[in-house]
Amino acid sequence: MSDTLIERFDGVVRVTFNRPEKKNALNANNWIDLERVLDEAAKDPGDRALILTGAGGCFSAGADLSGGLRAGQDGGERHGLTGRAVRPILHEMRAVGEIVARLQKLPKPTLAVVDGVAAGVALGLVLACDLVLASDRARFSEVFVRRGLALDGGSSWTLPRTVGIRRAKQMAFFGDMVDAEQALAWGLVNEVVPADELRKEGEQWGRRLAAAPTTALSLIKRLLDDGAQGGLDQALENEARAQHIAFTTADMHEGVAAFRERRQPRFTGI
C-alpha cells in the first residue's frame, strides 16, 4: 500500500497522506511523492487545483522521525527525513523548506482538507495552502516546543500572518491543541463542516477552483501574497501589470462573453 495516494479528477489533483496507523506521520516516501506531484502540477495544464489531505480521520501528526527506506529499496542506503541521503539536520530542514516553499508558491490554487490532527510540520503544510477546510473534529498544534524544538515548515512566517503575532506566540509557546471552533474564530481555517461531509465538501471546493480561470487565479494569488509585504503604490502597479496579462487570455474573453450573454462562463485555463 502506498504511503501517499495521488488521485486526479475534473482538473483536481488530490494528495492523501496514507499512513493512518502512524497518524499519517510524514516519512521519506511522503516527502518524495509530494515534491514530485508539486513539480507535475506546476507544469501540467490539466492540473488546475491541488487538494492536500490525510487518510483515516487524521491529516498528519507531523514528521516521522524514525527514518525509513523508499519502498522497493530493501537493504539499500538509509535515507533522511525527506528521502535524501542522511545529512546534518540543517540540510534536512532546508530540504523541507524547499518543498514547503514550492507548495506556497505553486501558481495554482491549493486547498488543505483537514480531519483530525494537523501538528508540527504538517501544520506548516496546511498554512502553506491557499484555503483550509476543516472538519468539526479537526485539531491544530505547533507541537515543537513540547519536543524541545524550534519551528519549521514555514510556520514562523505563515502563522503570524494568518492568526496575528499574539495568537502565533500563544500557539508556539504552549504547543496546545486548537480545536476546530477556535481555529475558525482565529482565522486559521476558512470553514468548518461535519466530519462526514468533509470529503464531499472538499471535492466540491476543489472542482470550483479547477473550473475557475487558471491564469486569473494565479495572478490573484500572487497579488494577495505580495500585497501583504509591500505598500499601496507597489500593489497598484502589480495590479496594473496583472490585468495586462489577464486581458490577453481566452478565459477573460469567455468571462466577458458569458456576462453579456447572461450565462455561466466555461473557462478552459488559457
C-alpha positions in Angstrom: 0.0 0.0 0.0 1.4 3.4 -1.0 2.2 5.9 1.7 0.8 8.6 -0.5 -2.3 8.4 -2.6 -2.4 10.5 -5.8 -5.8 11.0 -7.5 -6.9 13.2 -10.3 -10.4 14.2 -11.2 -12.0 17.1 -13.0 -8.8 19.1 -13.1 -8.1 18.5 -9.4 -5.0 16.6 -8.1 -5.6 15.2 -4.6 -2.6 14.2 -2.5 -3.6 12.0 0.5 -1.1 11.1 3.2 -1.8 7.4 3.7 -0.3 6.1 6.9 -3.3 6.0 9.2 -1.6 3.5 11.5 1.0 6.2 12.2 -1.4 9.1 12.2 0.0 9.9 8.8 3.3 11.0 10.2 5.3 12.2 7.2 8.1 9.9 6.1 10.6 10.0 3.3 8.1 8.5 0.8 5.6 11.2 1.6 8.1 14.0 1.0 9.3 12.4 -2.2 5.8 12.0 -3.5 4.7 15.5 -2.5 7.7 17.0 -4.2 7.1 15.1 -7.4 3.4 16.0 -7.5 4.1 19.7 -6.9 6.5 19.6 -9.9 3.9 17.8 -12.1 1.1 20.2 -11.0 3.2 23.3 -11.8 3.9 22.1 -15.3 0.7 20.2 -16.3 -2.1 22.4 -17.6 -4.5 19.6 -16.7 -3.8 20.0 -13.0 -5.7 23.2 -12.2 -6.1 22.8 -8.4 -4.5 20.8 -5.6 -6.0 19.2 -2.5 -3.8 18.1 0.4 -5.4 15.8 2.9 -4.9 12.7 5.1 -6.4 9.2 5.4 -8.2 7.6 8.3 -9.6 10.6 10.0 -6.3 12.4 10.5 -4.4 14.9 8.5 -0.9 14.3 9.9 0.8 14.2 13.3 3.9 15.8 11.8 7.3 14.4 10.8 8.1 10.7 11.2 11.5 10.9 13.0 12.1 7.2 12.7 13.5 7.5 9.2 12.9 4.6 6.7 13.5 3.4 3.2 11.7 4.1 0.0 9.5 1.2 -1.0 11.4 -1.4 -3.0 14.9 -0.4 -1.7 15.2 -3.1 1.0 18.8 -3.4 2.0 19.6 -0.1 0.3 21.1 3.1 1.7 19.2 4.6 4.6 17.5 7.9 3.9 16.9 11.0 5.9 13.6 12.8 6.6 12.9 13.8 3.0 14.3 10.7 1.2 17.8 12.1 0.5 21.0 10.7 1.9 21.4 11.2 5.6 22.8 14.7 6.2 23.1 17.2 9.1 19.7 18.4 10.3 20.4 21.9 8.9 20.4 20.5 5.4 17.3 18.3 6.1 15.4 21.4 7.3 16.4 23.3 4.2 15.1 20.4 2.0 11.8 20.5 3.9 11.7 24.3 3.5 12.2 24.0 -0.3 9.2 21.7 -0.6 7.0 23.9 1.6 8.0 26.9 -0.4 7.1 25.1 -3.6 3.6 24.4 -2.2 3.3 28.0 -1.0 4.3 29.4 -4.5 2.5 26.9 -6.7 0.9 29.0 -9.4 -2.4 27.2 -8.9 -4.9 27.2 -6.1 -4.3 24.9 -3.2 -6.7 23.5 -0.5 -5.9 21.7 2.7 -8.8 19.4 3.8 -8.2 18.7 7.5 -9.7 16.0 9.5 -8.3 15.1 12.9 -4.8 16.3 13.9 -2.6 18.6 11.9 0.6 19.1 14.0 4.1 20.3 13.6 5.5 20.4 10.1 2.1 19.1 8.9 0.5 22.3 10.2 3.2 24.2 8.2 1.9 22.4 5.0 -1.7 23.4 5.9 -0.7 27.0 6.4 1.1 27.0 3.0 -2.1 26.2 1.3 -4.4 29.0 0.0 -7.6 27.7 1.7 -8.3 25.4 4.6 -11.4 23.4 5.0 -11.7 21.6 8.4 -14.0 19.0 10.0 -15.6 19.7 13.3 -13.1 17.3 14.9 -10.0 18.9 13.4 -7.3 20.0 15.8 -4.1 22.0 15.2 -0.9 22.3 17.2 2.5 23.9 16.9 3.8 20.9 18.9 7.5 21.7 18.6 8.0 23.3 22.0 6.8 20.1 23.6 9.7 18.3 21.9 12.3 20.9 22.8 12.4 22.0 19.1 12.1 25.3 17.2 9.5 25.9 14.5 9.8 24.6 11.0 7.6 24.1 7.9 7.5 27.8 7.3 5.2 28.4 10.3 7.3 31.2 11.7 6.3 33.2 8.5 2.8 31.9 7.8 1.4 31.5 11.3 1.6 35.2 12.4 0.4 36.3 9.0 -2.6 34.0 9.5 -3.7 34.5 13.1 -1.6 37.5 14.2 1.6 37.7 16.3 -0.1 37.3 19.7 -2.0 34.1 18.7 1.0 32.8 16.9 3.1 33.1 20.0 0.4 31.5 22.1 0.3 28.5 19.9 4.1 28.3 19.6 5.0 28.9 23.2 2.5 26.4 24.7 2.0 23.9 21.9 -1.6 23.3 22.9 -4.2 21.8 20.6 -6.5 24.3 19.0 -9.9 22.8 18.2 -11.9 23.5 15.0 -14.2 26.1 16.6 -11.2 28.1 17.9 -9.3 27.7 14.7 -12.3 29.2 12.8 -12.6 32.1 15.3 -8.8 32.8 14.9 -8.9 32.7 11.1 -6.7 29.6 11.0 -9.3 27.9 8.7 -11.9 29.1 6.2 -14.8 26.9 7.2 -15.7 24.0 9.4 -18.1 21.2 8.3 -19.3 18.0 9.9 -16.7 15.2 9.6 -19.0 13.0 7.5 -19.4 15.9 5.0 -15.7 16.8 4.7 -14.6 14.7 1.8 -17.7 15.7 -0.3 -17.3 19.4 0.5 -13.5 19.3 -0.2 -14.2 17.8 -3.6 -16.8 20.5 -4.3 -14.3 23.3 -3.4 -11.6 21.6 -5.5 -13.9 21.4 -8.5 -14.9 25.0 -8.1 -11.2 26.1 -8.0 -10.4 23.9 -11.0 -13.3 25.3 -13.0 -12.1 28.9 -12.4 -9.9 30.8 -14.9 -6.4 29.4 -14.1 -4.3 32.4 -15.1 -6.6 34.8 -13.3 -6.4 32.7 -10.1 -2.6 32.5 -10.4 -2.4 36.3 -10.7 -4.8 36.9 -7.9 -2.9 34.5 -5.6 0.4 36.3 -6.4 -1.2 39.8 -5.9 -2.5 38.9 -2.5 0.6 37.1 -1.3 2.9 40.0 -2.5 0.4 42.7 -1.3 0.9 41.7 2.3 4.6 42.6 2.0 4.6 45.9 0.2 2.9 49.3 0.1 -0.1 50.6 -1.7 1.8 52.1 -4.6 3.5 48.8 -5.4 0.2 46.9 -5.1 -1.4 49.2 -7.6 1.4 48.8 -10.0 1.3 45.0 -9.6 -2.4 45.0 -10.2 -1.9 47.0 -13.4 0.7 44.5 -14.7 -1.5 41.6 -13.7 -4.5 42.9 -15.5 -2.4 43.5 -18.6 -1.6 39.8 -18.6 -5.2 38.8 -17.8 -6.6 40.8 -20.7 -4.6 38.6 -23.1 -6.2 35.3 -22.0 -9.0 33.4 -23.7 -10.6 33.0 -20.3 -11.0 36.8 -20.0 -12.8 36.9 -23.3 -15.0 34.0 -22.3 -15.9 35.7 -19.0 -16.9 38.9 -20.7 -18.9 37.0 -23.3 -20.7 35.0 -20.6 -21.6 38.2 -18.8 -23.0 39.7 -21.9 -24.9 36.6 -22.8 -26.2 36.1 -19.2 -24.8 32.5 -18.9 -22.2 30.7 -16.8 -18.7 31.0 -18.2 -16.8 27.9 -19.4 -13.2 28.5 -18.6 -10.5 26.5 -20.3 -7.5 27.6 -18.4 -5.9 29.5 -21.3 
